[in-house]
């Protein structure tokens, strides 16, 4: 697992400072980087419904398989 610096949000929740960004990544190109990042120890994947890509599906597949 990677050792990371953390950021404390206004509500007191801590999140990793380093994240994999997924904005402007096409559906057909997002799966491999997300899978690789999770397997390498990333625990912060920056995504949003507005990005309209398949990041959540990729994360579920990595966790379940």
PDB file with SEQRES, HELIX, SHEET and CRYST1 records, atoms N, CA, C and O in Angstrom:
SEQRES   1 A   65  UNK UNK UNK UNK UNK UNK UNK UNK UNK UNK UNK UNK UNK          
SEQRES   2 A   65  UNK UNK UNK UNK UNK UNK UNK UNK UNK UNK UNK UNK UNK          
SEQRES   3 A   65  UNK UNK UNK UNK UNK UNK UNK UNK UNK UNK UNK UNK UNK          
SEQRES   4 A   65  UNK UNK UNK UNK UNK UNK UNK UNK UNK UNK UNK UNK UNK          
SEQRES   5 A   65  UNK UNK UNK UNK UNK UNK UNK UNK UNK UNK UNK UNK UNK          
HELIX    1 AA1 UNK A   27  UNK A   39  1                                  13    
HELIX    2 AA2 UNK A   49  UNK A   51  5                                   3    
HELIX    3 AA3 UNK A   55  UNK A   64  1                                  10    
SHEET    1 AA1 2 UNK A   6  UNK A   8  0                                        
SHEET    2 AA1 2 UNK A  14  UNK A  16 -1                                        
SHEET    1 AA2 2 UNK A  20  UNK A  21  0                                        
SHEET    2 AA2 2 UNK A  45  UNK A  46  1                                        
CRYST1    1.000    1.000    1.000  90.00  90.00  90.00 P 1           1          
ATOM      1  N   UNK A   1       0.842  -1.178   0.000  1.00  0.00           N  
ATOM      2  CA  UNK A   1       0.000   0.000   0.000  1.00  0.00           C  
ATOM      3  C   UNK A   1       0.886   1.239   0.000  1.00  0.00           C  
ATOM      4  O   UNK A   1       1.960   1.244   0.601  1.00  0.00           O  
ATOM      5  N   UNK A   2       0.439   2.264  -0.662  1.00  0.00           N  
ATOM      6  CA  UNK A   2       1.196   3.509  -0.739  1.00  0.00           C  
ATOM      7  C   UNK A   2       1.039   4.303   0.557  1.00  0.00           C  
ATOM      8  O   UNK A   2      -0.014   4.273   1.195  1.00  0.00           O  
ATOM      9  N   UNK A   3       2.094   5.010   0.932  1.00  0.00           N  
ATOM     10  CA  UNK A   3       2.008   5.944   2.049  1.00  0.00           C  
ATOM     11  C   UNK A   3       1.647   7.301   1.466  1.00  0.00           C  
ATOM     12  O   UNK A   3       2.345   7.815   0.593  1.00  0.00           O  
ATOM     13  N   UNK A   4       0.559   7.876   1.950  1.00  0.00           N  
ATOM     14  CA  UNK A   4       0.065   9.111   1.352  1.00  0.00           C  
ATOM     15  C   UNK A   4      -0.132  10.213   2.379  1.00  0.00           C  
ATOM     16  O   UNK A   4      -0.381   9.960   3.558  1.00  0.00           O  
ATOM     17  N   UNK A   5      -0.015  11.433   1.899  1.00  0.00           N  
ATOM     18  CA  UNK A   5      -0.411  12.580   2.708  1.00  0.00           C  
ATOM     19  C   UNK A   5      -1.923  12.674   2.637  1.00  0.00           C  
ATOM     20  O   UNK A   5      -2.532  12.359   1.615  1.00  0.00           O  
ATOM     21  N   UNK A   6      -2.512  13.106   3.722  1.00  0.00           N  
ATOM     22  CA  UNK A   6      -3.963  13.222   3.795  1.00  0.00           C  
ATOM     23  C   UNK A   6      -4.366  14.693   3.875  1.00  0.00           C  
ATOM     24  O   UNK A   6      -3.603  15.545   4.331  1.00  0.00           O  
ATOM     25  N   UNK A   7      -5.581  14.962   3.418  1.00  0.00           N  
ATOM     26  CA  UNK A   7      -6.188  16.287   3.507  1.00  0.00           C  
ATOM     27  C   UNK A   7      -7.413  16.159   4.398  1.00  0.00           C  
ATOM     28  O   UNK A   7      -8.200  15.225   4.242  1.00  0.00           O  
ATOM     29  N   UNK A   8      -7.579  17.083   5.326  1.00  0.00           N  
ATOM     30  CA  UNK A   8      -8.764  17.081   6.175  1.00  0.00           C  
ATOM     31  C   UNK A   8      -9.790  18.047   5.594  1.00  0.00           C  
ATOM     32  O   UNK A   8      -9.515  19.234   5.419  1.00  0.00           O  
ATOM     33  N   UNK A   9     -10.974  17.522   5.297  1.00  0.00           N  
ATOM     34  CA  UNK A   9     -12.056  18.341   4.761  1.00  0.00           C  
ATOM     35  C   UNK A   9     -12.699  19.166   5.873  1.00  0.00           C  
ATOM     36  O   UNK A   9     -12.433  18.931   7.052  1.00  0.00           O  
ATOM     37  N   UNK A  10     -13.527  20.115   5.510  1.00  0.00           N  
ATOM     38  CA  UNK A  10     -14.195  20.979   6.497  1.00  0.00           C  
ATOM     39  C   UNK A  10     -15.024  20.199   7.504  1.00  0.00           C  
ATOM     40  O   UNK A  10     -15.218  20.648   8.634  1.00  0.00           O  
ATOM     41  N   UNK A  11     -15.518  19.020   7.097  1.00  0.00           N  
ATOM     42  CA  UNK A  11     -16.339  18.216   8.002  1.00  0.00           C  
ATOM     43  C   UNK A  11     -15.512  17.252   8.847  1.00  0.00           C  
ATOM     44  O   UNK A  11     -16.068  16.431   9.575  1.00  0.00           O  
ATOM     45  N   UNK A  12     -14.181  17.348   8.752  1.00  0.00           N  
ATOM     46  CA  UNK A  12     -13.300  16.515   9.559  1.00  0.00           C  
ATOM     47  C   UNK A  12     -12.887  15.208   8.913  1.00  0.00           C  
ATOM     48  O   UNK A  12     -12.024  14.507   9.444  1.00  0.00           O  
ATOM     49  N   UNK A  13     -13.473  14.867   7.797  1.00  0.00           N  
ATOM     50  CA  UNK A  13     -13.131  13.631   7.094  1.00  0.00           C  
ATOM     51  C   UNK A  13     -11.778  13.806   6.411  1.00  0.00           C  
ATOM     52  O   UNK A  13     -11.510  14.841   5.800  1.00  0.00           O  
ATOM     53  N   UNK A  14     -10.927  12.784   6.521  1.00  0.00           N  
ATOM     54  CA  UNK A  14      -9.633  12.817   5.854  1.00  0.00           C  
ATOM     55  C   UNK A  14      -9.692  12.018   4.562  1.00  0.00           C  
ATOM     56  O   UNK A  14     -10.261  10.927   4.519  1.00  0.00           O  
ATOM     57  N   UNK A  15      -9.094  12.577   3.500  1.00  0.00           N  
ATOM     58  CA  UNK A  15      -9.009  11.871   2.225  1.00  0.00           C  
ATOM     59  C   UNK A  15      -7.567  11.951   1.731  1.00  0.00           C  
ATOM     60  O   UNK A  15      -6.847  12.888   2.076  1.00  0.00           O  
ATOM     61  N   UNK A  16      -7.140  10.977   0.928  1.00  0.00           N  
ATOM     62  CA  UNK A  16      -5.780  11.032   0.385  1.00  0.00           C  
ATOM     63  C   UNK A  16      -5.592  12.255  -0.510  1.00  0.00           C  
ATOM     64  O   UNK A  16      -6.485  12.625  -1.272  1.00  0.00           O  
ATOM     65  N   UNK A  17      -4.417  12.877  -0.407  1.00  0.00           N  
ATOM     66  CA  UNK A  17      -4.113  14.045  -1.228  1.00  0.00           C  
ATOM     67  C   UNK A  17      -3.950  13.653  -2.694  1.00  0.00           C  
ATOM     68  O   UNK A  17      -4.347  14.404  -3.584  1.00  0.00           O  
ATOM     69  N   UNK A  18      -3.376  12.496  -2.945  1.00  0.00           N  
ATOM     70  CA  UNK A  18      -3.144  12.027  -4.306  1.00  0.00           C  
ATOM     71  C   UNK A  18      -4.362  11.265  -4.804  1.00  0.00           C  
ATOM     72  O   UNK A  18      -4.834  10.335  -4.149  1.00  0.00           O  
ATOM     73  N   UNK A  19      -4.867  11.663  -5.967  1.00  0.00           N  
ATOM     74  CA  UNK A  19      -6.045  11.003  -6.536  1.00  0.00           C  
ATOM     75  C   UNK A  19      -5.830  10.755  -8.020  1.00  0.00           C  
ATOM     76  O   UNK A  19      -5.047  11.444  -8.675  1.00  0.00           O  
ATOM     77  N   UNK A  20      -6.529   9.772  -8.528  1.00  0.00           N  
ATOM     78  CA  UNK A  20      -6.571   9.546  -9.967  1.00  0.00           C  
ATOM     79  C   UNK A  20      -7.728  10.357 -10.523  1.00  0.00           C  
ATOM     80  O   UNK A  20      -8.880  10.124 -10.160  1.00  0.00           O  
ATOM     81  N   UNK A  21      -7.435  11.295 -11.390  1.00  0.00           N  
ATOM     82  CA  UNK A  21      -8.482  12.108 -12.003  1.00  0.00           C  
ATOM     83  C   UNK A  21      -9.066  11.413 -13.222  1.00  0.00           C  
ATOM     84  O   UNK A  21      -8.334  10.800 -13.999  1.00  0.00           O  
ATOM     85  N   UNK A  22     -10.374  11.504 -13.392  1.00  0.00           N  
ATOM     86  CA  UNK A  22     -11.027  10.811 -14.506  1.00  0.00           C  
ATOM     87  C   UNK A  22     -11.833  11.746 -15.397  1.00  0.00           C  
ATOM     88  O   UNK A  22     -12.620  11.286 -16.224  1.00  0.00           O  
ATOM     89  N   UNK A  23     -11.648  13.035 -15.241  1.00  0.00           N  
ATOM     90  CA  UNK A  23     -12.380  13.995 -16.060  1.00  0.00           C  
ATOM     91  C   UNK A  23     -11.834  13.961 -17.486  1.00  0.00           C  
ATOM     92  O   UNK A  23     -10.623  13.864 -17.683  1.00  0.00           O  
ATOM     93  N   UNK A  24     -12.698  14.038 -18.455  1.00  0.00           N  
ATOM     94  CA  UNK A  24     -12.380  14.025 -19.883  1.00  0.00           C  
ATOM     95  C   UNK A  24     -11.649  12.741 -20.292  1.00  0.00           C  
ATOM     96  O   UNK A  24     -10.751  12.784 -21.134  1.00  0.00           O  
ATOM     97  N   UNK A  25     -12.018  11.626 -19.717  1.00  0.00           N  
ATOM     98  CA  UNK A  25     -11.499  10.329 -20.146  1.00  0.00           C  
ATOM     99  C   UNK A  25     -12.657   9.578 -20.783  1.00  0.00           C  
ATOM    100  O   UNK A  25     -13.701   9.391 -20.158  1.00  0.00           O  
ATOM    101  N   UNK A  26     -12.474   9.148 -22.019  1.00  0.00           N  
ATOM    102  CA  UNK A  26     -13.523   8.426 -22.736  1.00  0.00           C  
ATOM    103  C   UNK A  26     -13.860   7.106 -22.058  1.00  0.00           C  
ATOM    104  O   UNK A  26     -13.007   6.490 -21.419  1.00  0.00           O  
ATOM    105  N   UNK A  27     -15.119   6.675 -22.202  1.00  0.00           N  
ATOM    106  CA  UNK A  27     -15.562   5.396 -21.645  1.00  0.00           C  
ATOM    107  C   UNK A  27     -14.642   4.254 -22.048  1.00  0.00           C  
ATOM    108  O   UNK A  27     -14.297   3.411 -21.220  1.00  0.00           O  
ATOM    109  N   UNK A  28     -14.244   4.223 -23.306  1.00  0.00           N  
ATOM    110  CA  UNK A  28     -13.453   3.096 -23.797  1.00  0.00           C  
ATOM    111  C   UNK A  28     -11.988   3.165 -23.371  1.00  0.00           C  
ATOM    112  O   UNK A  28     -11.223   2.250 -23.673  1.00  0.00           O  
ATOM    113  N   UNK A  29     -11.582   4.227 -22.676  1.00  0.00           N  
ATOM    114  CA  UNK A  29     -10.196   4.352 -22.221  1.00  0.00           C  
ATOM    115  C   UNK A  29     -10.060   4.434 -20.707  1.00  0.00           C  
ATOM    116  O   UNK A  29      -8.939   4.469 -20.200  1.00  0.00           O  
ATOM    117  N   UNK A  30     -11.149   4.467 -19.982  1.00  0.00           N  
ATOM    118  CA  UNK A  30     -11.083   4.715 -18.543  1.00  0.00           C  
ATOM    119  C   UNK A  30     -10.846   3.442 -17.726  1.00  0.00           C  
ATOM    120  O   UNK A  30     -10.310   3.524 -16.620  1.00  0.00           O  
ATOM    121  N   UNK A  31     -11.218   2.300 -18.225  1.00  0.00           N  
ATOM    122  CA  UNK A  31     -11.164   1.066 -17.436  1.00  0.00           C  
ATOM    123  C   UNK A  31      -9.753   0.692 -17.000  1.00  0.00           C  
ATOM    124  O   UNK A  31      -9.522   0.449 -15.816  1.00  0.00           O  
ATOM    125  N   UNK A  32      -8.824   0.644 -17.916  1.00  0.00           N  
ATOM    126  CA  UNK A  32      -7.473   0.188 -17.572  1.00  0.00           C  
ATOM    127  C   UNK A  32      -6.760   1.095 -16.573  1.00  0.00           C  
ATOM    128  O   UNK A  32      -6.197   0.585 -15.604  1.00  0.00           O  
ATOM    129  N   UNK A  33      -6.757   2.416 -16.764  1.00  0.00           N  
ATOM    130  CA  UNK A  33      -6.103   3.264 -15.754  1.00  0.00           C  
ATOM    131  C   UNK A  33      -6.720   3.135 -14.359  1.00  0.00           C  
ATOM    132  O   UNK A  33      -6.002   3.143 -13.359  1.00  0.00           O  
ATOM    133  N   UNK A  34      -8.040   3.017 -14.290  1.00  0.00           N  
ATOM    134  CA  UNK A  34      -8.701   2.871 -12.987  1.00  0.00           C  
ATOM    135  C   UNK A  34      -8.319   1.542 -12.353  1.00  0.00           C  
ATOM    136  O   UNK A  34      -7.962   1.501 -11.175  1.00  0.00           O  
ATOM    137  N   UNK A  35      -8.387   0.461 -13.109  1.00  0.00           N  
ATOM    138  CA  UNK A  35      -8.020  -0.859 -12.575  1.00  0.00           C  
ATOM    139  C   UNK A  35      -6.568  -0.874 -12.113  1.00  0.00           C  
ATOM    140  O   UNK A  35      -6.260  -1.388 -11.038  1.00  0.00           O  
ATOM    141  N   UNK A  36      -5.689  -0.317 -12.915  1.00  0.00           N  
ATOM    142  CA  UNK A  36      -4.269  -0.290 -12.561  1.00  0.00           C  
ATOM    143  C   UNK A  36      -4.030   0.535 -11.303  1.00  0.00           C  
ATOM    144  O   UNK A  36      -3.282   0.113 -10.421  1.00  0.00           O  
ATOM    145  N   UNK A  37      -4.649   1.694 -11.212  1.00  0.00           N  
ATOM    146  CA  UNK A  37      -4.476   2.551 -10.035  1.00  0.00           C  
ATOM    147  C   UNK A  37      -4.940   1.851  -8.759  1.00  0.00           C  
ATOM    148  O   UNK A  37      -4.258   1.908  -7.736  1.00  0.00           O  
ATOM    149  N   UNK A  38      -6.082   1.200  -8.815  1.00  0.00           N  
ATOM    150  CA  UNK A  38      -6.598   0.499  -7.632  1.00  0.00           C  
ATOM    151  C   UNK A  38      -5.660  -0.636  -7.243  1.00  0.00           C  
ATOM    152  O   UNK A  38      -5.367  -0.825  -6.062  1.00  0.00           O  
ATOM    153  N   UNK A  39      -5.196  -1.379  -8.213  1.00  0.00           N  
ATOM    154  CA  UNK A  39      -4.270  -2.486  -7.924  1.00  0.00           C  
ATOM    155  C   UNK A  39      -2.940  -1.992  -7.364  1.00  0.00           C  
ATOM    156  O   UNK A  39      -2.275  -2.711  -6.618  1.00  0.00           O  
ATOM    157  N   UNK A  40      -2.550  -0.765  -7.720  1.00  0.00           N  
ATOM    158  CA  UNK A  40      -1.308  -0.182  -7.209  1.00  0.00           C  
ATOM    159  C   UNK A  40      -1.470   0.460  -5.837  1.00  0.00           C  
ATOM    160  O   UNK A  40      -0.490   0.893  -5.231  1.00  0.00           O  
ATOM    161  N   UNK A  41      -2.706   0.521  -5.349  1.00  0.00           N  
ATOM    162  CA  UNK A  41      -2.924   1.033  -4.005  1.00  0.00           C  
ATOM    163  C   UNK A  41      -3.638   2.363  -3.901  1.00  0.00           C  
ATOM    164  O   UNK A  41      -3.843   2.868  -2.797  1.00  0.00           O  
ATOM    165  N   UNK A  42      -4.020   2.939  -5.023  1.00  0.00           N  
ATOM    166  CA  UNK A  42      -4.786   4.187  -4.954  1.00  0.00           C  
ATOM    167  C   UNK A  42      -6.103   3.926  -4.228  1.00  0.00           C  
ATOM    168  O   UNK A  42      -6.759   2.912  -4.467  1.00  0.00           O  
ATOM    169  N   UNK A  43      -6.480   4.830  -3.356  1.00  0.00           N  
ATOM    170  CA  UNK A  43      -7.776   4.697  -2.691  1.00  0.00           C  
ATOM    171  C   UNK A  43      -8.607   5.969  -2.862  1.00  0.00           C  
ATOM    172  O   UNK A  43      -9.607   6.162  -2.171  1.00  0.00           O  
ATOM    173  N   UNK A  44      -8.186   6.831  -3.783  1.00  0.00           N  
ATOM    174  CA  UNK A  44      -8.918   8.068  -4.072  1.00  0.00           C  
ATOM    175  C   UNK A  44      -9.014   8.208  -5.590  1.00  0.00           C  
ATOM    176  O   UNK A  44      -8.040   8.556  -6.258  1.00  0.00           O  
ATOM    177  N   UNK A  45     -10.193   7.934  -6.115  1.00  0.00           N  
ATOM    178  CA  UNK A  45     -10.455   8.099  -7.544  1.00  0.00           C  
ATOM    179  C   UNK A  45     -11.453   9.241  -7.682  1.00  0.00           C  
ATOM    180  O   UNK A  45     -12.586   9.153  -7.210  1.00  0.00           O  
ATOM    181  N   UNK A  46     -11.016  10.313  -8.334  1.00  0.00           N  
ATOM    182  CA  UNK A  46     -11.855  11.500  -8.493  1.00  0.00           C  
ATOM    183  C   UNK A  46     -12.806  11.280  -9.654  1.00  0.00           C  
ATOM    184  O   UNK A  46     -12.378  11.152 -10.801  1.00  0.00           O  
ATOM    185  N   UNK A  47     -14.086  11.236  -9.357  1.00  0.00           N  
ATOM    186  CA  UNK A  47     -15.106  11.002 -10.370  1.00  0.00           C  
ATOM    187  C   UNK A  47     -16.355  11.794 -10.023  1.00  0.00           C  
ATOM    188  O   UNK A  47     -16.516  12.254  -8.893  1.00  0.00           O  
ATOM    189  N   UNK A  48     -17.219  11.947 -10.983  1.00  0.00           N  
ATOM    190  CA  UNK A  48     -18.496  12.622 -10.768  1.00  0.00           C  
ATOM    191  C   UNK A  48     -19.471  12.155 -11.833  1.00  0.00           C  
ATOM    192  O   UNK A  48     -19.070  11.801 -12.942  1.00  0.00           O  
ATOM    193  N   UNK A  49     -20.734  12.155 -11.496  1.00  0.00           N  
ATOM    194  CA  UNK A  49     -21.749  11.748 -12.458  1.00  0.00           C  
ATOM    195  C   UNK A  49     -21.679  12.617 -13.714  1.00  0.00           C  
ATOM    196  O   UNK A  49     -21.946  12.140 -14.817  1.00  0.00           O  
ATOM    197  N   UNK A  50     -21.328  13.864 -13.549  1.00  0.00           N  
ATOM    198  CA  UNK A  50     -21.262  14.787 -14.682  1.00  0.00           C  
ATOM    199  C   UNK A  50     -20.180  14.401 -15.694  1.00  0.00           C  
ATOM    200  O   UNK A  50     -20.252  14.800 -16.856  1.00  0.00           O  
ATOM    201  N   UNK A  51     -19.171  13.622 -15.257  1.00  0.00           N  
ATOM    202  CA  UNK A  51     -18.126  13.199 -16.186  1.00  0.00           C  
ATOM    203  C   UNK A  51     -18.681  12.242 -17.233  1.00  0.00           C  
ATOM    204  O   UNK A  51     -18.122  12.117 -18.322  1.00  0.00           O  
ATOM    205  N   UNK A  52     -19.777  11.569 -16.906  1.00  0.00           N  
ATOM    206  CA  UNK A  52     -20.467  10.660 -17.827  1.00  0.00           C  
ATOM    207  C   UNK A  52     -19.533   9.606 -18.406  1.00  0.00           C  
ATOM    208  O   UNK A  52     -19.574   9.315 -19.601  1.00  0.00           O  
ATOM    209  N   UNK A  53     -18.679   9.030 -17.537  1.00  0.00           N  
ATOM    210  CA  UNK A  53     -17.878   7.897 -17.988  1.00  0.00           C  
ATOM    211  C   UNK A  53     -18.159   6.701 -17.086  1.00  0.00           C  
ATOM    212  O   UNK A  53     -18.963   6.802 -16.159  1.00  0.00           O  
ATOM    213  N   UNK A  54     -17.527   5.605 -17.339  1.00  0.00           N  
ATOM    214  CA  UNK A  54     -17.865   4.349 -16.674  1.00  0.00           C  
ATOM    215  C   UNK A  54     -16.948   4.020 -15.497  1.00  0.00           C  
ATOM    216  O   UNK A  54     -16.672   2.846 -15.249  1.00  0.00           O  
ATOM    217  N   UNK A  55     -16.479   5.011 -14.779  1.00  0.00           N  
ATOM    218  CA  UNK A  55     -15.535   4.783 -13.692  1.00  0.00           C  
ATOM    219  C   UNK A  55     -16.116   3.891 -12.608  1.00  0.00           C  
ATOM    220  O   UNK A  55     -15.436   2.971 -12.154  1.00  0.00           O  
ATOM    221  N   UNK A  56     -17.340   4.127 -12.182  1.00  0.00           N  
ATOM    222  CA  UNK A  56     -17.935   3.332 -11.103  1.00  0.00           C  
ATOM    223  C   UNK A  56     -18.013   1.867 -11.499  1.00  0.00           C  
ATOM    224  O   UNK A  56     -17.742   0.993 -10.676  1.00  0.00           O  
ATOM    225  N   UNK A  57     -18.377   1.585 -12.736  1.00  0.00           N  
ATOM    226  CA  UNK A  57     -18.421   0.196 -13.213  1.00  0.00           C  
ATOM    227  C   UNK A  57     -17.041  -0.441 -13.123  1.00  0.00           C  
ATOM    228  O   UNK A  57     -16.921  -1.602 -12.733  1.00  0.00           O  
ATOM    229  N   UNK A  58     -16.013   0.295 -13.473  1.00  0.00           N  
ATOM    230  CA  UNK A  58     -14.644  -0.222 -13.400  1.00  0.00           C  
ATOM    231  C   UNK A  58     -14.248  -0.529 -11.966  1.00  0.00           C  
ATOM    232  O   UNK A  58     -13.665  -1.577 -11.689  1.00  0.00           O  
ATOM    233  N   UNK A  59     -14.560   0.377 -11.061  1.00  0.00           N  
ATOM    234  CA  UNK A  59     -14.215   0.178  -9.654  1.00  0.00           C  
ATOM    235  C   UNK A  59     -14.923  -1.054  -9.112  1.00  0.00           C  
ATOM    236  O   UNK A  59     -14.303  -1.864  -8.423  1.00  0.00           O  
ATOM    237  N   UNK A  60     -16.199  -1.212  -9.405  1.00  0.00           N  
ATOM    238  CA  UNK A  60     -16.947  -2.385  -8.949  1.00  0.00           C  
ATOM    239  C   UNK A  60     -16.322  -3.668  -9.476  1.00  0.00           C  
ATOM    240  O   UNK A  60     -16.205  -4.643  -8.734  1.00  0.00           O  
ATOM    241  N   UNK A  61     -15.920  -3.688 -10.735  1.00  0.00           N  
ATOM    242  CA  UNK A  61     -15.311  -4.884 -11.322  1.00  0.00           C  
ATOM    243  C   UNK A  61     -14.006  -5.236 -10.633  1.00  0.00           C  
ATOM    244  O   UNK A  61     -13.743  -6.412 -10.381  1.00  0.00           O  
ATOM    245  N   UNK A  62     -13.184  -4.243 -10.323  1.00  0.00           N  
ATOM    246  CA  UNK A  62     -11.911  -4.501  -9.658  1.00  0.00           C  
ATOM    247  C   UNK A  62     -12.143  -5.042  -8.258  1.00  0.00           C  
ATOM    248  O   UNK A  62     -11.460  -5.974  -7.834  1.00  0.00           O  
ATOM    249  N   UNK A  63     -13.090  -4.473  -7.540  1.00  0.00           N  
ATOM    250  CA  UNK A  63     -13.363  -4.904  -6.170  1.00  0.00           C  
ATOM    251  C   UNK A  63     -13.967  -6.303  -6.142  1.00  0.00           C  
ATOM    252  O   UNK A  63     -13.625  -7.111  -5.278  1.00  0.00           O  
ATOM    253  N   UNK A  64     -14.853  -6.588  -7.073  1.00  0.00           N  
ATOM    254  CA  UNK A  64     -15.558  -7.868  -7.072  1.00  0.00           C  
ATOM    255  C   UNK A  64     -14.757  -9.009  -7.681  1.00  0.00           C  
ATOM    256  O   UNK A  64     -15.033 -10.173  -7.394  1.00  0.00           O  
ATOM    257  N   UNK A  65     -13.780  -8.702  -8.506  1.00  0.00           N  
ATOM    258  CA  UNK A  65     -13.062  -9.793  -9.191  1.00  0.00           C  
ATOM    259  C   UNK A  65     -11.611  -9.785  -8.877  1.00  0.00           C  
ATOM    260  O   UNK A  65     -10.868 -10.634  -9.370  1.00  0.00           O  
TER     261      UNK A  65                                                      
END                                                                             
